[in-house]
């Protein structure tokens, strides 16, 4: 598979001495949908800015569509890349139509198809400052899609939106990400899990995990969710040191080696102790589980 984005032994040190990235190597294959995750200060935003060419690496190299960022051919690669920044930096006094006309002029194409795709026809005459947060994000996404890009960089695309607006933008992203190389930088793990099939996790400027989400889930330790009328503390008291136990709402999650063989044993133990168990369910690892296990 051709590589669309590549970091090779990248280090980024700022003038104040802070090291944002420390010899990091990772890549995104063409057509992949990858989420870039990590705690605050992990190097996610620095990664996006390096791809954009807004920053240069202190050491190592960054490539976009096979060419070095800032090098020969990079301008053409950038024209094949759409970016939805975390802070769009929009011009509030422009109408949506004027904003998208500006984006079209920069790429040398019309934004008409992107406008139709994102349902903006009835909002073009409104100034950007008059649009809701959800529609502002739609306009910014339309600007990123104007040139029908091969690569889409999404930096916190639903940050600050209410649940309804976030849901709407989510639906549009599901459609427009198909068939494109997408790198999604987000703190929203549910969003990342819904939109992406691969994961890159950074921590303190280093790469700690890269892989397919389904493979990482399979590698996570299996768990069983148990719930009883007596509550989670009663469950913990009976199960004791069976395995790592985590309270999960009204029940508990118990880490086990094999749910098929161990869940019936746990259930019998609880019933023999007089607990009124109403749930005993094997639980598949989520992206949140994978992330928390990695950063711990």
C-alpha positions in Angstrom: 0.0 0.0 0.0 1.4 3.4 -0.9 2.2 5.8 2.0 0.2 9.0 2.2 1.8 10.5 5.4 5.1 9.5 6.9 7.1 10.6 9.9 10.7 9.3 10.0 12.7 9.7 13.3 11.0 13.2 13.8 12.1 15.3 16.7 10.7 18.8 17.3 12.2 21.0 19.9 10.9 24.5 20.5 13.1 27.6 21.2 12.2 27.4 24.9 13.8 24.0 25.0 10.6 22.0 25.2 10.7 18.7 23.2 7.3 18.2 21.6 8.3 15.1 19.7 11.3 12.8 20.3 12.5 10.6 17.4 8.9 9.6 16.3 8.3 7.3 13.3 4.8 6.4 12.0 3.0 6.3 8.7 -0.5 6.4 7.2 -1.2 4.2 4.2 -3.2 5.7 1.3 -6.9 5.2 1.8 -6.6 4.6 5.6 -8.7 6.2 8.2 -6.5 6.8 11.2 -7.1 8.5 14.6 -4.2 10.3 16.3 -4.7 10.1 20.0 -2.8 11.0 23.2 -3.1 13.0 26.4 -2.6 16.8 26.4 1.0 17.6 25.4 1.5 14.3 23.6 2.5 15.9 20.3 -0.8 15.6 18.4 -1.2 19.2 17.4 2.6 19.4 16.6 2.1 16.5 14.3 -0.7 18.2 12.4 1.3 21.5 12.1 4.3 19.6 10.8 2.2 18.0 8.0 0.7 21.4 7.2 4.2 22.9 6.9 3.4 25.4 9.6 6.4 24.0 11.6 9.6 22.3 10.5 11.2 19.3 12.3 14.3 19.8 14.3 15.5 16.4 13.1 14.1 13.7 10.9 11.6 14.1 8.0 7.9 14.4 7.3 6.4 13.4 4.0 3.0 14.1 2.5 2.0 12.1 -0.6 5.5 10.9 -1.1 7.2 14.3 -1.0 9.1 16.0 1.8 7.1 18.8 3.6 8.4 22.1 2.4 10.5 20.4 -0.4 10.1 20.2 -4.1 6.6 19.1 -5.1 5.1 19.9 -1.6 2.8 22.7 -3.0 1.1 20.2 -5.3 0.7 17.7 -2.5 -0.9 20.4 -0.4 -3.4 21.2 -3.1 -4.5 17.5 -2.8 -4.9 17.9 0.9 -8.0 19.3 2.8 -7.6 20.6 6.4 -10.2 21.2 9.0 -8.2 23.0 11.8 -9.2 23.0 15.4 -9.5 26.8 15.4 -10.7 27.6 11.9 -9.6 31.3 12.0 -12.6 32.3 9.9 -13.5 35.8 8.8 -16.7 36.5 10.8 -17.8 39.4 8.5 -17.8 37.3 5.4 -20.9 35.4 4.3 -20.6 31.7 4.0 -20.6 32.1 0.2 -17.7 34.6 0.3 -15.7 32.3 2.6 -16.2 29.4 0.3 -15.4 31.5 -2.8 -12.1 32.4 -1.1 -11.4 28.7 -0.6 -12.3 27.9 -4.2 -10.0 30.7 -5.5 -7.1 29.3 -3.5 -7.6 25.9 -5.0 -8.6 27.1 -8.4 -11.9 25.2 -8.4 -15.6 25.8 -7.5 -17.0 24.9 -4.0 -20.4 24.1 -5.5 -20.2 20.4 -5.0 -19.0 20.7 -1.4 -21.8 23.1 -0.7 -24.4 20.6 -2.0 -22.8 17.7 -0.2 -22.9 19.5 3.2 -26.4 21.0 2.8 -25.3 24.6 2.9 -27.4 26.0 0.0 -29.8 27.8 2.2 -27.1 29.3 4.4 -24.8 30.9 1.9 -26.1 34.5 2.4 -25.5 34.4 6.2 -22.4 35.9 7.7 -20.1 33.4 9.4 -20.7 35.1 12.7 -24.4 34.5 12.3 -24.1 30.7 11.8 -24.3 28.3 14.7 -21.2 26.4 15.7 -22.4 23.3 13.9 -22.9 25.2 10.6 -19.6 27.0 11.0 -17.9 23.6 11.1 -19.9 22.5 8.1 -18.6 25.5 6.2 -15.0 24.9 7.2 -15.4 21.2 6.2 -16.9 22.3 2.8 -13.8 24.6 2.3 -11.5 21.6 3.0 -13.5 19.5 0.5 -13.6 22.1 -2.2 -10.7 20.6 -4.2 -11.9 17.0 -3.8 -8.7 16.2 -1.8 -7.0 12.8 -1.6 -6.0 13.5 2.0 -8.1 14.9 4.8 -6.6 16.2 8.0 -9.2 16.7 10.8 -8.0 18.5 14.0 -10.8 18.2 16.6 -13.6 18.6 14.0 -16.4 18.6 16.6 -14.8 20.4 19.4 -17.1 22.8 21.3 -20.2 21.6 19.5 -23.4 20.7 21.3 -24.5 17.0 21.0 -27.0 17.7 18.1 -24.4 19.7 16.1 -21.7 17.1 16.8 -24.0 14.3 15.6 -24.8 16.2 12.4 -21.1 16.9 11.6 -20.4 13.3 12.5 -22.8 12.0 9.8 -21.2 14.2 7.2 -17.7 13.0 8.2 -18.8 9.4 7.8 -19.7 10.1 4.2 -16.9 12.4 3.1 -14.1 10.2 4.7 -14.9 7.3 2.5 -12.3 6.6 -0.2 -9.9 9.2 1.3 -6.8 9.1 3.4 -7.9 10.6 6.7 -6.0 11.5 9.8 -8.3 12.5 12.7 -6.8 14.2 15.7 -9.3 14.1 18.6 -9.9 13.7 22.3 -13.3 12.2 21.6 -12.7 8.5 21.8 -16.2 7.5 20.8 -15.8 9.7 17.7 -12.5 8.2 16.8 -13.9 4.7 17.2 -16.9 5.4 15.0 -14.9 7.1 12.2 -11.5 5.3 12.1 -10.1 1.8 11.7 -6.5 2.4 12.7 -5.0 4.0 15.8 -1.8 6.0 16.6 -1.2 6.9 20.2 1.4 9.4 21.3 2.5 10.1 24.9 5.0 12.8 25.9 6.3 13.1 22.4 6.8 9.4 21.8 4.9 6.8 19.8 3.6 4.1 22.1 1.0 2.3 19.9 0.2 2.0 16.2 -2.1 -0.6 14.8 -5.5 -1.6 13.5 -8.3 -1.1 16.1 -9.7 -4.6 15.7 -6.3 -6.1 16.3 -5.7 -3.9 19.4 -9.1 -4.9 20.8 -8.2 -8.5 20.4 -4.9 -7.9 22.2 -6.7 -6.3 25.2 -7.4 -8.5 28.2 -11.0 -9.9 28.1 -13.5 -8.8 30.7 -16.8 -9.9 32.1 -19.5 -7.5 33.3 -21.4 -8.6 36.4 -24.3 -6.8 38.1 -26.3 -7.8 41.2 -29.2 -6.3 43.1 -26.8 -5.9 46.1 -24.6 -3.5 44.2 -20.9 -3.4 43.0 -19.3 -3.4 46.5 -21.0 -6.6 47.4 -19.7 -8.1 44.1 -16.2 -7.0 44.9 -16.4 -8.4 48.4 -17.3 -11.9 47.1 -15.0 -12.0 44.1 -12.0 -10.8 46.2 -8.8 -11.3 44.3 -10.2 -13.2 41.3 -8.7 -10.6 38.9 -8.5 -6.9 38.4 -12.0 -5.6 39.2 -13.3 -2.2 38.2 -16.6 -0.6 39.3 -18.7 0.1 36.2 -21.9 2.0 37.2 -24.2 -0.5 38.9 -21.9 -3.4 38.2 -18.3 -4.5 38.0 -15.9 -5.4 35.2 -13.6 -8.4 35.9 -10.5 -9.1 33.8 -10.3 -12.8 32.9 -8.2 -15.0 30.7 -11.1 -16.8 29.0 -14.7 -15.5 29.4 -16.1 -18.8 28.1 -14.7 -20.9 30.9 -14.4 -18.3 33.7 -17.8 -16.5 33.5 -19.8 -19.6 34.6 -17.5 -20.1 37.5 -17.8 -16.5 38.6 -21.6 -16.7 38.3 -21.9 -19.9 40.4 -19.7 -18.3 43.1 -21.9 -15.3 43.4 -25.1 -17.2 43.4 -23.8 -19.6 46.0 -23.0 -16.5 48.2 -26.6 -15.5 47.9 -26.2 -12.5 45.5 -29.1 -11.8 43.1 -27.1 -11.6 39.9 -29.0 -10.2 36.9 -26.2 -9.7 34.4 -23.2 -11.7 33.4 -21.9 -10.5 30.0 -18.5 -10.8 28.2 -17.4 -7.3 27.2 -15.4 -6.4 24.1 -12.6 -3.9 24.6 -13.4 -0.4 23.4 -11.0 2.2 22.1 -11.1 3.9 25.5 -9.9 0.6 27.1 -7.1 0.3 24.5 -6.1 4.0 25.1 -6.1 3.9 28.9 -4.2 0.6 28.9 -1.6 2.2 26.6 -1.1 5.4 28.4 -0.9 3.7 31.8 
